[in-house]
């Protein structure tokens, strides 16, 4: 009985140490970034309600958002990589950025 109790005590301690030791390694596996910005015309006036599209070069996946009243946009939780950016305000020709 004493041996079983000692085994479970050691097993529990080992499990706790292993869990605590590996926690930082698990946390490092989650990698993301974000892109945010402002859409404005050549005179500097902001463009609210512009459609902004972001396309991953690697996967081809696209995300679309609309600028807010102050012309700002945000794409959160992006995987690291290269992206193509495109915006389209109402009644204007689309603009591209590599």
HELIX and SHEET records of a PDB file:
HELIX    1   1 UNK A    2  UNK A   28  1                                  27    
SHEET    1   A 2 UNK A  33  UNK A  38  0                                        
SHEET    2   A 2 UNK A  72  UNK A  78 -1                                        
SHEET    1   B 4 UNK A  62  UNK A  66  0                                        
SHEET    2   B 4 UNK A  51  UNK A  56 -1                                        
SHEET    3   B 4 UNK A  83  UNK A  88 -1                                        
SHEET    4   B 4 UNK A  95  UNK A  97 -1                                        
END                                                                             
